[in-house]
């Protein structure tokens, strides 16, 4: 598999869908695609035509406004037809502007209110542990999303209960809707914050296949604490 060609194709399809919708969030969509593409092609254990089975890995897009990336990845791996991407954000179409569990049952959670997808993912991770199911939960957050207090409440909970089946990914593109993070509310030092909450921290170039692969391999081996992958990315990558 040529990972660069794969992600370029996904970027093109996501941009076409946003163009046809005449609205969307292309910057954060493009910064997050490499990691989503890796998870759905290599990183996760799931069956493309059965999202009801309990023994599957989960992916929750907490930064739900970037769902065109998830739709384009899903089309690439055969979960949905590529032709459906042209209906993004259209009335009565299943591909809504934020993930919607009812219209797209393969989506793990309806998200969009920032911080809530993270809490949902933590609940799923705890639920899997309680049932003795060994699968993993991955959740992607935006960096501006970390300004929500709910995120840090969840971070405390996940570390306290040693949810090593949970892996959070921060799409750290350094920008949010109106400006740079540092001008709105600085997040530095981000790694130190998560370490202080007793998370295992891995920092990577979020567009580099080898670093992405290494980070998620490391997360799978981690025992006794959740992992956060701080992925340094470029808003509007490509």
C-alpha positions as CSV (number, residue, x, y, z in Angstrom):
1,X,0.0,0.0,0.0
2,X,1.3,3.5,-0.9
3,X,0.2,5.4,2.1
4,X,0.8,8.8,0.5
5,X,-1.3,8.0,-2.5
6,X,-4.0,6.6,-0.3
7,X,-4.2,9.7,1.9
8,X,-4.1,12.1,-1.1
9,X,-7.1,10.3,-2.6
10,X,-9.0,10.6,0.7
11,X,-8.1,14.3,0.8
12,X,-9.4,14.9,-2.7
13,X,-12.7,13.0,-2.0
14,X,-13.2,14.9,1.3
15,X,-12.6,18.3,-0.4
16,X,-15.0,17.4,-3.3
17,X,-17.7,16.5,-0.8
18,X,-17.2,19.8,1.1
19,X,-17.2,21.8,-2.2
20,X,-20.5,20.2,-3.2
21,X,-22.0,20.8,0.2
22,X,-20.9,24.5,0.0
23,X,-20.0,24.4,3.7
24,X,-17.7,22.5,6.0
25,X,-14.4,22.6,7.9
26,X,-11.7,21.7,5.4
27,X,-8.7,22.8,7.6
28,X,-9.2,20.3,10.4
29,X,-10.5,17.7,8.0
30,X,-7.2,17.7,6.1
31,X,-5.0,17.7,9.2
32,X,-6.7,14.6,10.6
33,X,-6.8,12.3,7.6
34,X,-3.5,10.5,7.9
35,X,-4.3,9.1,11.3
36,X,-7.8,8.1,10.5
37,X,-6.6,6.4,7.3
38,X,-4.0,4.5,9.2
39,X,-6.5,3.3,11.9
40,X,-9.1,2.1,9.4
41,X,-6.6,0.4,7.0
42,X,-4.1,-1.1,9.5
43,X,-4.5,0.0,13.1
44,X,-7.9,-1.2,14.2
45,X,-9.5,-4.6,14.5
46,X,-13.0,-4.4,13.0
47,X,-15.2,-5.9,10.3
48,X,-16.3,-3.5,7.6
49,X,-19.8,-5.0,7.2
50,X,-20.6,-5.7,10.9
51,X,-20.5,-2.8,13.3
52,X,-22.8,-4.5,15.8
53,X,-20.4,-7.2,16.9
54,X,-19.1,-6.6,20.4
55,X,-15.6,-7.7,19.7
56,X,-14.4,-4.8,17.6
57,X,-12.2,-1.8,18.1
58,X,-14.0,1.5,18.3
59,X,-13.2,4.9,16.8
60,X,-14.9,8.0,18.1
61,X,-14.5,11.3,16.4
62,X,-14.9,13.8,19.2
63,X,-14.1,16.7,17.0
64,X,-17.3,15.9,15.1
65,X,-17.2,18.9,12.7
66,X,-14.4,17.2,10.9
67,X,-16.6,14.2,9.9
68,X,-16.0,14.7,6.1
69,X,-12.6,13.1,6.8
70,X,-14.2,10.1,8.4
71,X,-16.8,9.7,5.6
72,X,-14.0,9.8,3.0
73,X,-12.0,7.2,4.9
74,X,-15.0,5.0,5.2
75,X,-15.6,5.3,1.5
76,X,-12.0,4.4,0.8
77,X,-12.2,1.2,2.8
78,X,-15.6,0.1,1.5
79,X,-17.8,0.9,4.5
80,X,-19.9,3.2,2.3
81,X,-20.0,3.8,-1.5
82,X,-17.9,6.7,-2.7
83,X,-20.9,8.0,-4.5
84,X,-22.6,8.9,-1.2
85,X,-20.0,11.5,-0.4
86,X,-21.7,13.9,-2.8
87,X,-24.7,14.1,-0.4
88,X,-22.7,15.6,2.5
89,X,-24.8,18.0,4.6
90,X,-27.8,17.7,2.3
91,X,-31.3,17.5,3.8
92,X,-32.6,14.0,4.3
93,X,-29.1,12.5,3.4
94,X,-27.4,10.1,5.8
95,X,-24.1,11.9,5.8
96,X,-24.8,14.8,8.2
97,X,-22.4,17.6,9.1
98,X,-21.6,15.9,12.4
99,X,-21.5,12.1,13.1
100,X,-25.0,10.8,13.6
101,X,-25.4,7.3,15.0
102,X,-28.9,6.8,13.7
103,X,-28.4,7.7,10.1
104,X,-25.0,6.0,9.9
105,X,-25.0,3.0,12.2
106,X,-21.3,2.3,11.6
107,X,-20.5,5.6,13.4
108,X,-19.8,4.8,17.0
109,X,-21.2,8.0,18.5
110,X,-23.1,11.1,17.6
111,X,-20.7,13.9,18.4
112,X,-20.2,17.6,17.8
113,X,-20.5,19.3,21.2
114,X,-16.8,19.5,22.0
115,X,-15.6,17.2,24.8
116,X,-18.5,14.9,24.8
117,X,-17.1,12.4,22.4
118,X,-14.1,12.0,24.6
119,X,-16.4,11.2,27.6
120,X,-18.3,8.7,25.4
121,X,-15.1,7.0,24.4
122,X,-14.0,6.7,28.1
123,X,-17.4,5.1,28.9
124,X,-17.0,2.6,26.1
125,X,-13.5,1.7,27.2
126,X,-14.7,1.2,30.8
127,X,-17.6,-0.9,29.5
128,X,-15.4,-3.2,27.4
129,X,-13.1,-3.7,30.4
130,X,-16.1,-4.6,32.7
131,X,-17.3,-7.2,30.1
132,X,-13.9,-8.7,29.7
133,X,-13.8,-7.7,26.0
134,X,-10.2,-7.1,24.9
135,X,-10.8,-4.6,22.1
136,X,-9.6,-1.1,22.1
137,X,-11.1,2.4,21.9
138,X,-9.6,5.2,19.9
139,X,-10.8,8.8,20.2
140,X,-9.7,11.8,18.2
141,X,-9.9,15.3,19.7
142,X,-9.1,18.7,18.3
143,X,-6.6,20.9,20.1
144,X,-9.1,23.7,20.7
145,X,-11.4,21.1,22.1
146,X,-9.0,20.7,25.0
147,X,-10.2,24.0,26.4
148,X,-13.3,22.2,27.5
149,X,-13.3,21.3,31.2
150,X,-15.1,18.0,30.5
151,X,-11.9,16.8,28.8
152,X,-9.8,17.0,31.9
153,X,-12.5,15.5,34.1
154,X,-12.5,12.5,31.7
155,X,-8.7,12.4,31.7
156,X,-8.7,12.1,35.5
157,X,-11.3,9.3,35.3
158,X,-9.5,7.3,32.6
159,X,-6.2,7.4,34.4
160,X,-7.7,6.6,37.8
161,X,-9.3,3.4,36.4
162,X,-6.1,2.6,34.4
163,X,-8.0,2.2,31.1
164,X,-5.1,0.9,29.0
165,X,-7.5,-0.1,26.3
166,X,-8.1,3.6,25.6
167,X,-6.0,5.7,23.2
168,X,-6.7,9.4,22.6
169,X,-5.3,11.3,19.7
170,X,-4.9,15.0,19.7
171,X,-5.0,16.6,16.2
172,X,-2.5,19.3,17.2
173,X,-2.7,21.6,14.3
174,X,-2.2,24.7,16.5
175,X,-5.3,26.5,15.2
176,X,-9.0,26.6,16.1
177,X,-11.9,28.4,14.5
178,X,-11.0,32.0,15.0
179,X,-7.2,32.1,15.5
180,X,-4.1,30.3,16.7
181,X,-4.5,28.4,20.0
182,X,-1.8,30.5,21.6
183,X,-3.8,33.6,21.0
184,X,-7.1,32.3,22.3
185,X,-6.0,30.0,25.2
186,X,-2.5,28.5,25.2
187,X,-2.2,24.8,25.6
188,X,1.5,24.5,26.3
189,X,3.1,22.4,27.6
190,X,0.6,19.9,26.3
191,X,2.7,16.8,26.9
192,X,3.4,17.9,30.5
193,X,-0.4,18.4,31.1
194,X,-1.3,14.9,30.1
195,X,1.7,13.4,32.0
196,X,0.5,15.2,35.1
197,X,-2.9,13.4,34.6
198,X,-1.0,10.1,34.6
199,X,-1.4,9.3,30.9
200,X,1.3,7.7,28.8
201,X,2.3,10.3,26.2
202,X,3.6,9.8,22.7
203,X,4.4,12.8,20.4
204,X,4.6,12.3,16.7
205,X,4.5,13.9,13.3
206,X,0.8,13.2,12.5
207,X,1.5,13.0,8.8
208,X,4.4,10.6,8.9
209,X,3.3,6.9,8.4
210,X,6.3,5.4,10.3
211,X,5.7,7.6,13.3
212,X,2.0,6.9,13.3
213,X,2.5,3.2,13.0
214,X,5.1,3.2,15.8
215,X,2.9,5.3,18.1
216,X,-0.1,3.0,17.9
217,X,2.0,-0.1,18.2
218,X,3.4,1.4,21.4
219,X,-0.1,2.3,22.7
220,X,-1.2,-1.3,22.2
221,X,1.6,-2.6,24.4
222,X,1.1,-0.1,27.2
223,X,-0.3,-1.6,30.4
224,X,-1.8,0.2,33.4
225,X,-2.6,3.6,31.9
226,X,-4.3,5.1,28.9
227,X,-2.2,6.6,26.1
228,X,-2.5,9.9,24.4
229,X,-0.9,10.4,21.0
230,X,-0.1,14.1,20.5
231,X,0.0,14.4,16.7
232,X,1.6,17.5,15.4
233,X,-0.2,18.3,12.2
234,X,-0.7,21.1,9.6
235,X,-4.2,22.6,9.3
236,X,-5.2,22.3,5.7
237,X,-2.4,19.7,5.0
238,X,-2.1,19.1,1.3
